[in-house]
């Protein structure tokens, strides 16, 4: 808006749909398809506007991509005991 560039022009140049550009502008992350798309869209949009894409993505990561405690907890180890084998049906 500050650069007085029409959203449809940005959409055409970046190939990012206008609704996603608006969501980026308003930090409405839940309207975007997922964190990978958010970071890609941020980079593309920032590059188009001549902003520091790396800095914007880092800000997004530090504010919104919190690693949950469950992601850091190792999964239980699997038993090394072999599973019981099924009886053979060869004689049936």
Order of alpha helices (4+ residues) and beta strands (2+ residues): alpha-alpha-alpha-alpha-alpha
